[in-house]
Amino acid sequence: MEPREIVEALYRKGEVSRETWKALSVKNNGDGTVDILYKNLQVGTKKNPVFLWVYANVVGGDDVRVLERITFKTEDIVWIARYLPGKWRREGL
C-alpha cells in the first residue's frame, strides 16, 4: 500500500480526523507496519506544535489497523533526548 493510501484509509476509518491532524510523514518499516507522523492543526503553537505518532499494521494489502498512538509536543522530545546516550545528542537525533 502506498503511503497516501494508508493515510487515506485511516481518515476513512475515523481513526484520525482530517480536520484536526495533517499527515507529515509515513515510514514503511518493511515488516507490514508503518509509522505515521501527524501535526495538529488546532492545538499548539508554531514554536511548540502538537504531534501525533501512529504505529499501524497494514493487513491484507488494503486494511490498516492502528496498534499504538502517542500525542506529544516538541518540548517532550527535548526532555526525552536529555536522557539518551551522548552519541544521540551530538548527532542531533
FENFEN-V152707 format. One record per pair of residues at least 24 apart in sequence whose ideal C-beta (glycine too) atoms are under 10 Angstrom apart, sorted by the first residue. I is the first residue (numbers start at 1). GAP is how many residues later the second one is. D is the distance in Angstrom with one decimal. If there is no record, write none. Layout:
i = [I/I]
gap = [GAP/GAP]
d = [D/D]
//
This chain:
i = [1/1/1/1/1/1/1/1/1/1/1/2/2/3/3/3/3/5/5/5/5/6/6/6/6/6/6/7/7/7/7/7/7/8/9/9/9/9/9/9/10/10/10/10/10/10/10/10/12/13/13/13/13/15/15/15/15/15/15/16/16/16/16/16/17/17/17/20/20/21/21/21/21/21/22/23/23/24/24/24/25/26/26/28/29/29/29/31/31/32/32/32/32/32/32/33/33/33/33/33/34/34/34/35/36/36/36/38/38/40/40/43/43/44/44/45/45/47/47/48/48/48/48/48/49/49/50/50/51/51]
gap = [25/27/31/33/57/58/59/60/61/62/63/24/26/24/25/31/33/53/56/57/59/28/30/48/50/52/58/27/29/31/47/49/57/56/47/49/53/54/55/56/24/26/28/44/46/54/55/56/52/50/51/52/53/39/41/49/50/51/54/36/38/40/50/53/24/25/35/30/32/29/30/31/33/50/30/29/31/25/27/28/28/28/30/30/26/28/29/26/27/24/25/26/27/28/29/24/25/32/34/35/24/30/33/33/28/30/33/31/33/31/33/28/30/29/30/28/29/27/28/25/26/27/28/30/24/25/24/26/25/26]
d = [9.9/8.9/10.0/8.5/5.2/9.8/9.7/6.2/6.9/9.0/7.4/8.9/9.5/8.6/7.3/7.6/8.2/9.3/9.9/8.3/8.6/5.8/7.0/9.6/7.1/6.5/5.5/9.4/6.6/8.7/9.5/9.9/8.9/9.3/8.9/8.7/7.7/7.3/4.4/9.7/9.9/7.4/9.4/7.1/7.0/5.8/9.6/7.2/9.4/8.8/7.3/8.9/8.5/7.6/8.1/7.8/8.7/5.2/8.4/7.2/6.8/9.8/8.4/8.6/9.3/9.5/10.0/9.7/8.7/9.4/9.1/5.6/9.1/9.8/9.8/9.5/9.2/9.9/8.0/9.7/9.9/9.5/9.5/8.5/8.8/9.8/9.8/9.1/9.9/9.6/5.9/5.6/7.6/9.9/9.8/5.3/7.3/9.8/7.1/9.8/6.4/7.9/9.9/9.6/9.4/9.3/9.3/9.4/9.3/8.0/9.4/9.3/9.4/6.6/8.6/9.4/9.6/8.0/9.9/5.5/5.1/6.0/9.7/9.9/7.1/6.5/8.8/9.7/8.8/8.6]
//
